[in-house]
Amino acid sequence: MYEKPIECIAEVVEQRDEKLTYVNLPNGKKILAHLAKGLALDLMSVPIGSKLKLEMTTYDFEKGRIVEVVS
């Protein structure tokens, strides 16, 4: 059964490469996030300090998918 992903706003703290970044969640936890396929062509790097909208599964809270750049 499909479960809706958890959405949250996170802040970029470290750029790993063009598609992988480390972000801080609102609870202070640092996780690895990757660009969604649709964003990968439009946005190759995200500046440190940017706010991002993430999606995470209910099964793995160590990784997230960047779906939108908020600021």
TIDOSE-401738 format. One line per 10 residues: number of its first residue (from 1); their letters; for each residue x, y, z of N, C-alpha, C, O, CB. Coordinates in nm, 4 decimals. Glycine has a CB too. Example, Ala and Ser with C-alpha at 12.3 -4.5 7.8 and 13.67 -1.06 7.14 Angstrom:
1	AS	1.3190/-0.5690/0.7800/1.2300/-0.4500/0.7800/1.3200/-0.3300/0.7800/1.4236/-0.3319/0.8465/1.1308/-0.4473/0.9046  1.2850/-0.2250/0.7080/1.3670/-0.1060/0.7140/1.2900/0.0030/0.7870/1.3409/0.1138/0.8039/1.4084/-0.0598/0.5725
This chain:
1	MYEKPIECIA	0.0832/-0.1180/0.0000/0.0000/0.0000/0.0000/0.0879/0.1246/0.0000/0.1855/0.1324/0.0747/-0.0948/-0.0004/0.1208  0.0533/0.2213/-0.0833/0.1303/0.3448/-0.0973/0.1046/0.4369/0.0213/-0.0101/0.4599/0.0597/0.0950/0.4163/-0.2293  0.2124/0.4893/0.0787/0.2001/0.5872/0.1863/0.2505/0.7207/0.1367/0.3547/0.7284/0.0716/0.2780/0.5426/0.3125  0.1773/0.8252/0.1673/0.2143/0.9595/0.1254/0.3465/0.9990/0.1916/0.3652/0.9745/0.3108/0.1022/1.0610/0.1608  0.4396/1.0606/0.1149/0.5677/1.0995/0.1743/0.5509/1.2142/0.2751/0.4557/1.2920/0.2684/0.6665/1.1407/0.0640  0.6451/1.2216/0.3673/0.6482/1.3289/0.4661/0.7174/1.4482/0.4013/0.8250/1.4328/0.3435/0.7216/1.2844/0.5983  0.6575/1.5669/0.4099/0.7162/1.6872/0.3538/0.7642/1.7777/0.4658/0.6989/1.7892/0.5696/0.6155/1.7607/0.2641  0.8792/1.8425/0.4445/0.9301/1.9386/0.5417/1.0211/2.0387/0.4715/1.0624/2.0177/0.3575/1.0058/1.8669/0.6560  1.0513/2.1465/0.5406/1.1429/2.2484/0.4913/1.2767/2.2274/0.5610/1.2815/2.2117/0.6830/1.0872/2.3934/0.5163  1.3855/2.2269/0.4840/1.5192/2.2049/0.5383/1.6142/2.3117/0.4847/1.5839/2.3799/0.3868/1.5706/2.0627/0.5027
11	EVVEQRDEKL	1.7303/2.3253/0.5505/1.8303/2.4239/0.5097/1.9584/2.3531/0.4672/2.0053/2.2621/0.5355/1.8592/2.5237/0.6244  2.0146/2.3950/0.3542/2.1380/2.3369/0.3022/2.2546/2.3780/0.3913/2.2718/2.4963/0.4207/2.1628/2.3812/0.1555  2.3360/2.2791/0.4351/2.4533/2.3083/0.5174/2.5837/2.2686/0.4493/2.6897/2.3205/0.4843/2.4420/2.2372/0.6503  2.5775/2.1767/0.3521/2.6994/2.1321/0.2849/2.6646/2.0763/0.1485/2.5692/1.9998/0.1348/2.7738/2.0265/0.3692  2.7422/2.1143/0.0466/2.7225/2.0638/-0.0885/2.8179/1.9472/-0.1112/2.9391/1.9634/-0.0971/2.7448/2.1759/-0.1945  2.7659/1.8312/-0.1457/2.8510/1.7138/-0.1687/2.8942/1.7063/-0.3143/3.0132/1.6922/-0.3426/2.7774/1.5847/-0.1289  2.8005/1.7154/-0.4061/2.8280/1.7279/-0.5489/2.7078/1.7965/-0.6128/2.6285/1.8595/-0.5428/2.8563/1.5878/-0.6152  2.6931/1.7848/-0.7459/2.5845/1.8581/-0.8127/2.4451/1.8169/-0.7664/2.3535/1.8990/-0.7647/2.5946/1.8384/-0.9612  2.4289/1.6917/-0.7295/2.2957/1.6415/-0.6979/2.2766/1.6009/-0.5526/2.1631/1.5782/-0.5106/2.2653/1.5257/-0.7846  2.3841/1.5908/-0.4739/2.3741/1.5487/-0.3348/2.4125/1.6632/-0.2410/2.5143/1.7294/-0.2614/2.4635/1.4263/-0.3092
21	TYVNLPNGKK	2.3314/1.6857/-0.1395/2.3603/1.7890/-0.0403/2.3253/1.7378/0.0986/2.2395/1.6508/0.1141/2.2824/1.9189/-0.0714  2.3917/1.7919/0.1982/2.3540/1.7662/0.3363/2.2661/1.8811/0.3815/2.2980/1.9974/0.3571/2.4794/1.7502/0.4287  2.1549/1.8488/0.4476/2.0600/1.9505/0.4938/2.0282/1.9294/0.6411/2.0365/1.8181/0.6930/1.9303/1.9467/0.4099  1.9919/2.0378/0.7068/1.9444/2.0310/0.8454/1.7926/2.0367/0.8448/1.7325/2.1244/0.7828/2.0041/2.1468/0.9320  1.7319/1.9424/0.9143/1.5869/1.9408/0.9310/1.5486/2.0367/1.0445/1.6352/2.0782/1.1216/1.5356/1.7959/0.9604  1.4207/2.0721/1.0556/1.3776/2.1608/1.1639/1.4077/2.1070/1.3037/1.4213/2.1854/1.3976/1.2307/2.1860/1.1518  1.4184/1.9755/1.3192/1.4489/1.9179/1.4508/1.5988/1.9139/1.4794/1.6394/1.8645/1.5846/1.3917/1.7773/1.4604  1.6832/1.9653/1.3871/1.8269/1.9715/1.4074/1.9050/1.8554/1.3492/2.0281/1.8569/1.3518/1.8547/1.9799/1.5504  1.8369/1.7550/1.2971/1.9047/1.6379/1.2408/1.9608/1.6700/1.1023/1.8959/1.7373/1.0222/1.8078/1.5178/1.2328  2.0824/1.6210/1.0747/2.1485/1.6407/0.9456/2.1313/1.5145/0.8625/2.1671/1.4052/0.9065/2.2999/1.6751/0.9638
31	ILAHLAKGLA	2.0755/1.5297/0.7403/2.0537/1.4145/0.6526/2.1061/1.4451/0.5130/2.1352/1.5602/0.4803/1.9036/1.3771/0.6471  2.1178/1.3416/0.4316/2.1593/1.3538/0.2928/2.0349/1.3665/0.2053/1.9389/1.2910/0.2206/2.2459/1.2320/0.2493  2.0379/1.4632/0.1134/1.9244/1.4835/0.0239/1.9736/1.4879/-0.1203/2.0848/1.5329/-0.1476/1.8481/1.6137/0.0597  1.8904/1.4411/-0.2114/1.9242/1.4437/-0.3533/1.8174/1.5183/-0.4305/1.7026/1.5268/-0.3868/1.9406/1.3012/-0.4086  1.8551/1.5725/-0.5455/1.7600/1.6446/-0.6296/1.6641/1.5475/-0.6971/1.7045/1.4404/-0.7423/1.8338/1.7284/-0.7350  1.5384/1.5852/-0.7036/1.4403/1.5055/-0.7764/1.4759/1.5087/-0.9252/1.5424/1.6012/-0.9718/1.2949/1.5585/-0.7521  1.4324/1.4097/-0.9969/1.4685/1.3962/-1.1381/1.4306/1.5208/-1.2189/1.5083/1.5645/-1.3039/1.4006/1.2730/-1.1978  1.3153/1.5773/-1.1944/1.2717/1.6959/-1.2672/1.3558/1.8186/-1.2388/1.3717/1.9038/-1.3263/1.1298/1.7255/-1.2347  1.4097/1.8297/-1.1194/1.4942/1.9435/-1.0826/1.6378/1.9247/-1.1266/1.7100/2.0231/-1.1428/1.4898/1.9659/-0.9333  1.6810/1.8032/-1.1462/1.8212/1.7749/-1.1757/1.8680/1.8459/-1.3022/1.9834/1.8883/-1.3090/1.8425/1.6252/-1.1896
41	LDLMSVPIGS	1.7829/1.8596/-1.4009/1.8222/1.9265/-1.5244/1.8197/2.0781/-1.5096/1.9004/2.1473/-1.5715/1.7308/1.8841/-1.6383  1.7280/2.1306/-1.4283/1.7133/2.2747/-1.4127/1.8106/2.3345/-1.3127/1.8542/2.4484/-1.3298/1.5737/2.3068/-1.3711  1.8449/2.2611/-1.2101/1.9215/2.3154/-1.0983/2.0354/2.2215/-1.0649/2.0134/2.1169/-1.0039/1.8317/2.3377/-0.9750  2.1568/2.2571/-1.1036/2.2697/2.1672/-1.0836/2.3309/2.1797/-0.9451/2.3874/2.0824/-0.8951/2.3747/2.1934/-1.1875  2.3219/2.2960/-0.8812/2.3758/2.3098/-0.7461/2.2865/2.4034/-0.6664/2.2252/2.4947/-0.7216/2.5219/2.3624/-0.7490  2.2801/2.3801/-0.5393/2.1971/2.4584/-0.4492/2.2909/2.5306/-0.3525/2.3708/2.4644/-0.2862/2.0930/2.3680/-0.3726  2.2845/2.6638/-0.3417/2.3764/2.7356/-0.2521/2.3533/2.7030/-0.1044/2.2411/2.6736/-0.0632/2.3622/2.8853/-0.2733  2.4605/2.7086/-0.0259/2.4512/2.6850/0.1183/2.3638/2.7929/0.1806/2.3748/2.9108/0.1467/2.5923/2.6833/0.1842  2.2768/2.7513/0.2722/2.1840/2.8424/0.3374/2.0474/2.8488/0.2718/1.9554/2.9103/0.3258/2.2425/2.9780/0.3409  2.0329/2.7857/0.1553/1.9041/2.7852/0.0860/1.8028/2.7006/0.1614/1.8390/2.6021/0.2257/1.9202/2.7331/-0.0574
51	KLKLEMTTYD	1.6780/2.7383/0.1536/1.5683/2.6605/0.2104/1.5097/2.5731/0.1005/1.4845/2.6191/-0.0108/1.4590/2.7533/0.2728  1.4884/2.4466/0.1336/1.4381/2.3492/0.0380/1.3167/2.2767/0.0928/1.3022/2.2594/0.2138/1.5467/2.2493/0.0018  1.2311/2.2351/0.0034/1.1194/2.1487/0.0408/1.1607/2.0054/0.0108/1.1957/1.9720/-0.1024/0.9872/2.1877/-0.0358  1.1563/1.9205/0.1143/1.1982/1.7805/0.1023/1.0795/1.6869/0.1139/0.9776/1.7193/0.1748/1.3022/1.7460/0.2089  1.0954/1.5697/0.0536/1.0035/1.4577/0.0745/1.0855/1.3427/0.1313/1.1947/1.3137/0.0823/0.9300/1.4159/-0.0593  1.0332/1.2774/0.2343/1.0974/1.1604/0.2937/0.9934/1.0501/0.3071/0.8747/1.0765/0.3263/1.1611/1.1946/0.4324  1.0400/0.9262/0.2968/0.9488/0.8143/0.3165/0.9303/0.7909/0.4664/1.0096/0.8381/0.5479/1.0020/0.6859/0.2463  0.8284/0.7202/0.5001/0.8039/0.6871/0.6408/0.8960/0.5761/0.6885/0.9002/0.5459/0.8077/0.6584/0.6459/0.6613  0.9705/0.5145/0.5956/1.0578/0.4030/0.6304/1.2018/0.4448/0.6562/1.2724/0.3780/0.7318/1.0548/0.3010/0.5214  1.2474/0.5551/0.5943/1.3883/0.5950/0.6033/1.3985/0.7449/0.6283/1.3708/0.8252/0.5392/1.4648/0.5567/0.4743
61	FEKGRIVEVV	1.4383/0.7824/0.7490/1.4516/0.9234/0.7848/1.5949/0.9731/0.7700/1.6278/1.0813/0.8186/1.4041/0.9456/0.9269  1.6809/0.8957/0.7037/1.8209/0.9336/0.6840/1.8450/0.9981/0.5476/1.9520/1.0542/0.5237/1.9101/0.8119/0.6993  1.7457/0.9903/0.4575/1.7598/1.0443/0.3226/1.6336/1.1193/0.2841/1.5246/1.0892/0.3327/1.7891/0.9322/0.2209  1.6496/1.2171/0.1963/1.5355/1.2920/0.1474/1.5520/1.3272/0.0009/1.6611/1.3175/-0.0554/1.5156/1.4175/0.2295  1.4411/1.3686/-0.0601/1.4426/1.4093/-0.2001/1.4018/1.5561/-0.2068/1.2977/1.5946/-0.1534/1.3473/1.3197/-0.2870  1.4830/1.6367/-0.2715/1.4549/1.7795/-0.2868/1.3542/1.7956/-0.3997/1.3817/1.7574/-0.5134/1.5858/1.8614/-0.3155  1.2375/1.8519/-0.3689/1.1346/1.8683/-0.4706/1.1131/2.0137/-0.5094/1.0525/2.0420/-0.6127/1.0054/1.8095/-0.4222  1.1627/2.1070/-0.4267/1.1411/2.2481/-0.4577/1.2414/2.3331/-0.3793/1.2747/2.3027/-0.2648/0.9948/2.2904/-0.4246  1.2884/2.4393/-0.4430/1.3735/2.5352/-0.3740/1.2835/2.6502/-0.3290/1.2206/2.7172/-0.4108/1.4916/2.5860/-0.4664  1.2784/2.6720/-0.1959/1.1901/2.7744/-0.1395/1.2555/2.9116/-0.1471/1.1910/3.0088/-0.1865/1.1542/2.7408/0.0063
71	S	1.3836/2.9207/-0.1095/1.4533/3.0502/-0.1189/1.6024/3.0298/-0.1349/1.6773/3.1270/-0.1444/1.4254/3.1365/0.0052
